[in-house]
């Protein structure tokens, strides 16, 4: 059975995931203590099955994990109906498609600003880091502006986020656990301060909207509001950063795909970003727990047992995707589940698509002849799959 902490597997998991699909049904994994749904139909059902719940188990001791625990138990991601329904309805009312679309000019301006800084390096003959100089700061800056975080504090956000999300990996180290405790406490206190300011002095940002939003007499409690803001940053930029980096590395190794974006990035950006999400999924595993006995793929999942959707595997299922192991930037339709499905379809997907569509087009229009300057450096994590660094010359 697959060892999810094995470095060779983490570096390239897809051969192992193909073997899991060959069983034709979810398989129990002793090491993880859960079933694994590797096929597209089964993974999709894991997201949608109403007998499965996203149940957060509080970490102990409570004192050390207090902030981390409620940031998850009071978030949309780690709740189920009826709480999930109430939270999602309130947040969706504030985080509307109109509000997201209104961010287009700001996203374009931030993109232009980042490319101007990159151009200084290129003009002096230096390479640039696609992650650190472009893919990473863009969504952080966008979400910071959306939420109304002061620009002077942007540098705090990514380290807090990375420390928290490392807890989603298989067997996080003691150092990762301690870092997550500190980051959760500091991040929660920071957002609380901003929320209290907005209650006294409302602005035009999303935190103000979340403070004010009401539906059928319901409002967000303060813990729920803070958890929502932290989730928007964590989930809202991790997927964008990793999908962009993963997709670009594959494109830059494929002359046929590179030519599509070089010749007409605007024409291909929409289908390209969907293929980025499919081909090398930024989120590989999403687990749920049976709240009553149910079946996935013909396998009985008894109450209390866990089952995980293996998203990267599902998106390579050759019964759904023709030439599944090849990138095709013109792939359409593309029924990937990179953004989840059902009630757990990512609320921030429209923002991620808007960001990647703008930034992908702008980058290829600016540097149509770019190429990898050196071997990219992978992150040593499986669940959140991406690159630490991607050196580009143009």
C-alpha positions in Angstrom: 0.0 0.0 0.0 1.1 3.6 -0.7 3.3 5.3 1.9 2.1 8.9 1.7 5.2 10.2 3.4 7.6 8.5 1.0 9.6 11.2 -0.8 9.5 9.5 -4.1 5.8 9.2 -4.0 5.3 12.8 -2.9 7.6 13.9 -5.8 5.4 12.1 -8.3 2.3 10.4 -6.9 0.4 9.7 -10.1 1.7 6.2 -10.8 0.8 5.1 -7.3 -2.6 6.8 -7.6 -3.2 4.9 -10.9 -2.7 1.7 -9.0 -5.3 2.7 -6.5 -7.8 3.4 -9.3 -7.2 -0.1 -10.7 -8.9 -1.7 -7.7 -12.2 -0.2 -9.1 -13.4 0.8 -5.6 -12.4 2.7 -2.5 -9.6 0.9 -0.6 -8.9 0.9 3.1 -5.5 2.4 4.1 -4.2 1.2 7.5 -1.6 3.9 7.9 -4.2 6.8 7.4 -7.0 4.9 9.1 -9.5 5.7 6.3 -10.8 4.6 2.9 -9.3 6.2 -0.2 -11.6 7.1 -3.1 -9.3 7.3 -6.1 -11.7 7.1 -9.0 -13.5 10.2 -10.3 -17.0 8.9 -9.6 -16.1 7.8 -6.1 -14.2 11.0 -5.2 -17.0 13.1 -6.5 -19.5 11.1 -4.4 -17.3 11.7 -1.3 -17.9 15.4 -1.7 -21.7 15.1 -2.4 -22.8 12.1 -0.2 -25.2 13.5 2.5 -24.4 10.6 4.8 -20.8 11.9 5.1 -19.8 14.9 7.2 -16.9 17.2 7.4 -16.3 16.6 11.1 -13.5 18.5 12.9 -11.9 16.7 15.8 -10.5 19.2 18.3 -6.8 18.8 19.0 -5.5 18.4 22.6 -4.6 19.8 25.0 -7.3 22.4 24.4 -5.2 25.3 25.9 -2.4 25.0 23.4 -4.8 24.4 20.5 -7.7 26.8 21.5 -7.5 29.2 18.6 -6.6 26.6 16.0 -9.6 24.5 17.1 -12.3 27.2 16.8 -10.8 28.6 13.6 -11.7 25.2 12.2 -14.8 24.2 14.0 -16.4 27.6 13.2 -15.4 27.6 9.5 -17.5 26.7 6.5 -14.9 24.1 5.4 -15.1 22.1 8.6 -18.9 22.2 9.2 -21.9 20.5 7.8 -25.6 21.4 7.6 -27.4 23.0 9.2 -24.4 25.1 10.4 -22.7 24.9 7.1 -25.9 26.1 5.3 -26.2 29.1 7.6 -22.5 30.1 7.3 -22.3 29.6 3.6 -25.5 31.6 3.0 -24.3 34.6 5.1 -20.7 34.6 3.6 -22.0 34.2 0.1 -24.2 37.2 0.5 -21.2 39.3 1.4 -18.7 37.5 -0.9 -20.9 37.8 -3.9 -19.9 37.4 -7.6 -20.5 41.1 -8.1 -18.0 42.0 -5.4 -15.5 39.6 -6.9 -16.0 40.9 -10.4 -15.5 44.5 -9.0 -12.0 43.4 -8.0 -10.9 43.0 -11.7 -9.3 46.5 -11.9 -7.4 46.0 -8.6 -6.2 42.5 -9.8 -5.0 44.0 -13.1 -3.2 46.8 -11.2 -1.5 44.4 -8.8 -0.5 42.1 -11.7 1.0 45.1 -13.6 2.9 46.2 -10.4 4.4 42.7 -9.9 5.4 42.4 -13.6 7.1 45.8 -13.4 9.2 44.6 -10.5 10.0 41.4 -12.4 10.9 43.4 -15.5 13.7 45.2 -13.5 15.3 41.8 -12.9 14.8 40.6 -16.5 16.3 43.8 -17.9 19.4 43.3 -15.7 19.8 39.8 -17.0 18.5 38.0 -13.9 16.0 35.2 -13.7 12.9 35.6 -11.5 11.1 33.3 -9.2 7.6 32.6 -10.5 6.4 31.7 -7.0 8.0 34.3 -4.8 7.8 37.2 -7.4 4.4 36.5 -9.0 2.1 33.6 -8.2 2.4 33.9 -4.4 2.1 37.7 -3.8 -0.7 38.2 -6.2 -3.5 36.3 -4.4 -2.2 37.4 -1.0 -2.4 41.1 -2.1 -5.8 40.6 -3.7 -7.3 39.0 -0.6 -5.6 41.5 1.7 -7.2 44.3 -0.3 -10.5 42.5 -0.4 -10.6 42.1 3.4 -9.1 45.5 4.0 -5.9 44.4 5.6 -3.3 47.3 5.8 -0.7 46.9 3.0 2.0 47.3 5.7 0.9 44.0 7.3 0.7 41.8 4.1 4.1 40.2 5.0 2.4 38.6 8.1 -0.3 36.8 6.2 1.6 34.1 4.1 3.7 32.8 7.0 0.6 32.5 9.2 -1.2 30.7 6.5 1.6 28.3 5.6 2.1 27.4 9.3 -1.6 26.6 9.7 -2.1 24.5 6.5 1.0 22.3 7.2 -1.3 20.7 9.8 -3.3 19.2 6.9 -0.4 17.0 5.9 0.2 13.3 6.9 1.9 13.1 10.4 2.9 16.8 10.9 6.1 17.2 13.0 6.2 18.6 16.5 7.7 21.8 15.1 4.9 22.1 12.5 2.3 21.6 15.3 3.9 24.3 17.5 4.1 26.7 14.5 0.5 26.1 13.8 -0.6 26.9 17.4 1.3 30.2 17.4 0.1 31.2 13.9 -3.5 30.4 14.7 -3.4 32.5 17.9 -1.7 35.4 16.2 -3.8 35.4 13.1 -7.1 35.2 15.1 -6.1 38.0 17.3 -5.1 40.2 14.3 -8.4 39.6 12.5 -10.4 40.2 15.7 -8.7 43.6 16.0 -9.7 44.5 12.5 -13.2 43.3 12.9 -13.7 45.4 16.1 -12.3 48.5 14.2 -14.8 47.9 11.4 -17.7 47.6 13.8 -16.8 51.1 15.1 -15.8 52.6 11.7 -17.3 50.6 8.8 -15.5 50.7 5.5 -16.0 49.3 2.0 -14.1 46.0 2.5 -15.3 42.5 3.0 -14.7 42.4 6.8 -17.2 45.3 7.1 -19.6 43.4 4.9 -19.2 40.3 7.1 -19.7 42.3 10.2 -22.9 43.8 8.8 -24.4 40.9 6.8 -27.7 39.5 8.0 -30.2 37.1 6.7 -33.5 36.0 8.3 -32.3 37.6 11.5 -29.0 35.6 11.5 -25.6 37.2 11.8 -22.1 35.8 11.9 -20.8 35.3 15.4 -17.3 36.8 16.0 -15.5 33.5 15.9 -17.3 32.6 12.7 -16.4 35.9 11.1 -12.7 35.5 12.1 -12.7 31.9 10.9 -14.2 33.0 7.6 -11.5 35.6 7.0 -8.7 33.2 7.9 -10.2 30.5 5.6 -10.5 33.0 2.7 -6.8 33.7 3.0 -5.6 30.2 3.5 -7.8 28.4 0.9 -8.1 31.5 -1.3 -4.4 31.7 -2.1 -3.0 28.2 -1.6 -5.0 26.8 -4.5 -4.1 29.7 -6.8 -0.4 29.7 -6.0 0.0 26.0 -6.4 -2.2 25.5 -9.4 -0.4 28.3 -11.2 3.0 27.0 -10.4 2.2 23.3 -11.1 0.6 24.2 -14.4 3.3 26.5 -15.6 6.1 23.9 -14.9 4.2 21.4 -17.1 3.6 23.9 -19.9 7.3 25.0 -19.9 8.3 21.4 -20.5 5.8 20.9 -23.3 6.6 22.8 -26.5 3.1 22.1 -28.0 1.3 23.6 -25.0 3.8 26.4 -24.7 3.1 27.5 -28.2 -0.7 27.8 -27.5 -0.1 30.3 -24.7 2.7 32.0 -26.6 0.6 32.6 -29.8 -2.6 33.7 -28.1 -2.8 33.7 -24.3 -6.1 35.5 -24.2 -7.8 32.9 -26.4 -6.6 29.9 -24.3 -6.5 31.4 -20.7 -9.9 30.1 -19.7 -9.5 26.5 -20.6 -5.8 26.6 -19.6 -6.5 27.5 -16.0 -9.0 24.7 -15.7 -6.5 22.3 -17.0 -4.0 23.6 -14.5 -6.4 22.7 -11.8 -7.0 19.3 -13.3 -3.6 18.1 -14.4 -1.6 18.5 -11.2 -4.2 19.3 -8.5 -3.1 21.8 -5.8 -5.2 20.0 -3.2 -4.8 16.2 -3.4 -6.9 14.9 -0.5 -10.2 15.9 1.2 -11.6 13.7 3.9 -15.1 13.2 5.4 -16.6 11.0 8.0 -19.7 8.7 7.8 -22.4 10.0 10.1 -24.5 6.9 9.2 -23.8 3.8 7.3 -23.5 4.5 3.6 -21.9 3.2 0.4 -19.3 4.7 -1.9 -18.4 2.8 -5.1 -20.1 -0.3 -3.7 -18.0 -0.3 -0.5 -19.8 0.1 2.9 -18.5 3.0 5.0 -19.8 2.5 8.5 -20.8 5.2 10.9 -17.6 6.9 12.3 -15.3 5.7 9.5 -13.4 8.2 7.4 -13.1 8.3 3.6 -10.9 10.7 1.6 -11.5 11.9 -2.0 -8.1 11.7 -3.8 -8.6 14.7 -6.0 -5.4 14.5 -8.0 -6.2 10.8 -8.8 -9.8 11.6 -9.7 -8.6 14.2 -12.1 -6.4 11.7 -13.9 -9.1 9.1 -14.3 -8.9 7.9 -17.9 -12.6 6.7 -17.9 -13.5 10.4 -17.6 -10.6 12.3 -19.3 -9.2 11.4 -22.7 -5.4 11.2 -22.5 -5.7 11.9 -18.8 -2.0 11.9 -18.2 -1.3 14.5 -20.8 -1.9 18.2 -20.4 -4.3 19.7 -23.0 -4.8 23.4 -22.5 -7.8 23.3 -25.0 -9.6 20.5 -23.0 -13.3 21.3 -23.0 -15.4 20.1 -21.3 -13.2 19.6 -18.3 -15.2 18.1 -15.4 -12.3 18.2 -12.9 -13.1 18.4 -9.1 -10.1 20.6 -8.3 -12.5 23.1 -6.6 -14.5 20.4 -4.8 -18.1 19.6 -5.5 -21.6 19.8 -3.9 -21.9 21.9 -0.8 -18.1 21.8 -0.5 -17.5 23.4 -3.9 -15.0 26.2 -3.2 -16.7 29.5 -2.5 -13.6 31.3 -3.7 -13.5 29.5 -7.1 -14.7 32.6 -9.1 -12.0 34.7 -7.5 -9.3 32.1 -8.2 -10.4 31.9 -11.8 -10.4 35.6 -12.2 -6.9 36.0 -10.7 -5.4 33.2 -12.7 -7.1 34.3 -15.9 -5.7 37.8 -15.6 -2.2 36.8 -14.4 -1.7 34.0 -16.9 -2.6 36.2 -19.8 -0.5 39.1 -18.6 2.6 36.9 -18.0 2.6 35.3 -21.4 1.9 38.6 -23.2 4.9 40.1 -21.4 7.3 37.1 -21.7 6.2 34.9 -24.6 9.7 33.4 -24.8 10.3 32.6 -21.2 11.8 29.3 -20.1 12.8 27.4 -17.0 16.2 28.7 -15.8 16.8 25.7 -13.5 15.1 22.6 -12.1 12.1 23.8 -10.0 12.1 23.0 -6.3 9.1 21.0 -5.1 7.4 21.4 -1.7 7.8 18.3 0.4 4.1 17.9 1.0 1.4 15.7 -0.5 -2.0 17.1 0.5 -1.1 20.6 -0.6 1.0 20.0 -3.8 3.1 22.8 -5.2 6.5 24.3 -5.7 8.8 26.2 -3.3 10.6 27.9 -6.2 10.4 28.1 -10.0 13.3 30.0 -11.6 12.3 31.6 -15.0 14.4 33.4 -17.6 12.9 35.6 -20.2 
